[in-house]
Amino acid sequence: MSARWQDKAACRGLDAELFFPETDTEAWEAQRICLGCEVQEECLAHALGFREKAGVWGGATERDRRRIIRRSRRAASAAAAG
């Protein structure tokens, strides 16, 4: 992963407000931009690693990221148990 993945982000230079919508329903435009981004995975990994609380990161809303974290914890627990 590049130390400067942000320099390659499709959102670079765009209005940051677009990526911090009031509701998940309003996140569609930011998510559309993320779909075509070459560093989408790095962005999402950053958001998960730093527990970003708000905004769309790597195409995932705050709710999406909470789901990803829960699934990851469940998988780790299941692997440890068995």
N, C-alpha and C positions, 0 to 999 in steps of 0.2 A: 504494500500500500504506500502510495506516494505521501511524503510529508506535506505536500501542498496540493492535495486532491481538490481543495476548494478553488484553486486557480482554474481547474478544468470544468467546474460545475456549470450546468446549463442555466442555473439561476443567477449566476454572477452578473451583477450590474442591473438586475431587475428590481422592481419595487419590493422590498422586504415584507411589506404589509400583505402581499399576495400569499406569502408562506406562513402567515400567522392569522388565519381566518377565525372569525367568531365561533363558528360551528364546524363540525366535520362535514356537514352537507355543503358548505361553502369552500371546501378544500379541493374540489374537483379540478380547478384550473391549475393549481400548484402541482397536483398529482399528475396531470397531463404533461407538464413540463418535466417532471422527474422521470417519467417513462422513457423519454428520449435522452436522458443524461448518461454520459459515459462513466460517471463516478457515483451512480446511484447506490451501489453496494457499499462503497466507502462511507458515503454520507449516512446511510442507515446504521452502519456499524458504529460510526461516531456517536450518533444520537442514542443508540442503545448503551454504548460504553459509558457515556457521560450522563445518562439518564435525563436527556433533554425533556423538559416538562411540557413545552408548548411548541406549536408549529408543525409544519410538514417537513419531514427530513427523510430523504431517500424514498419519497413517495408514500410514507407512512404518517398517519396522523397520531396524535397523542394516544388515542384509543387503540389504534393498530399496534403501536409499540408496546403498550401494556399487555395486549394479547400475546405478542411475540415473547415477551419476557415471561409471562405465565406459562406458556407452552414449553419454553426452554427449561424453566425450573421443574416442571412436571416430568419432562424427559430425563433430566439429570437425576431426579429422585427415583424414577423407575429404574434407571440404569444402576444406580447405587444399591437398590434393593434386590436387584436380581440377576 
